[in-house]
Amino acid sequence: MVIGFSIALIIFSLLLMLLVLMHKGKGGGLSDMFGGGMQSSVGGSSVAERNLDRITVIVGLLWFACIVGLGLALKLQH
């Protein structure tokens, strides 16, 4: 059970990192270093951006659930 949570945590961590890096920069900060500041901001967000936001939140919640599950599994193991 611990190995399953550990593998899921690694997968969700990598997926969450990829999803966060796919977001468009909102101006300022490190996003400008990668060319995010060169784009002009349009008034609204597209459907793809909203879906990316939703997927990122869902993966973040699953990542958090894996951490809690792994902690409980380790606590009950001993």
Order of alpha helices (4+ residues) and beta strands (2+ residues): alpha-alpha
